[in-house]
Amino acid sequence: SRRYKVESLDKQFRTIIQRADRYVRGKTYGCLFPGCKNMAIQSHAIPRASSLKALADNGAVYTRNQSFSSMIKNTTVAAPVDVVEIGINNASVFKGYCPEHDSRLFFSAETTDPSKKHAMSVSLHLRAVSLEYCRKRQAIDFSRKVAELASVSAFRSIAKELADQGDR
């Protein structure tokens, strides 16, 4: 009976994680540029022209799976990282800026002109800060969705029962 309850709780938790993951992956965000009301597109954290194409093999690169659902596959700290093959159009993307601001802000990052190193550096720095902000925003939205989906009373009652059984 205890094992069944643990397995039932585990299955419920996995379902909640998967649903929350689908929610945040499908969620739309507004452009980060101050005052802009347009929707964000998939901005590239790593410049496609100067870096991703150089790293790609037949238009694809390998990366860590960015899904929150992939976390529940790892049952130990030593578990291998989930690495997936992904096309360069979808690699290192985040929902940060609308098309206009994405191209205006990051034009310098795509250049290969050595005389534009300073502008490239500033642009790459902004990309890194924007990526980190968007990852944190997505993690917060994920956590909120998990909390919304979780039936707190159901989890509490099962956890209490398991704790009581452990005290015996």
Secondary structure, 3 states (H helix, E strand, C coil): CHHHHHHHHHHHHHHHHHHHHHHHHHCCCECCCCCCCCECCEEECCCHHHHHHHHCECCEEEEECCCCHHHHHCCCCCCCCCEEEEECCCCCEEECCCHHHHHHHHHHHHCCCHHHHHHHHHHHHHHHHHHHHHHHHHHHHHHHHHHHHCCHHHHHHHHHHHHHHHHC
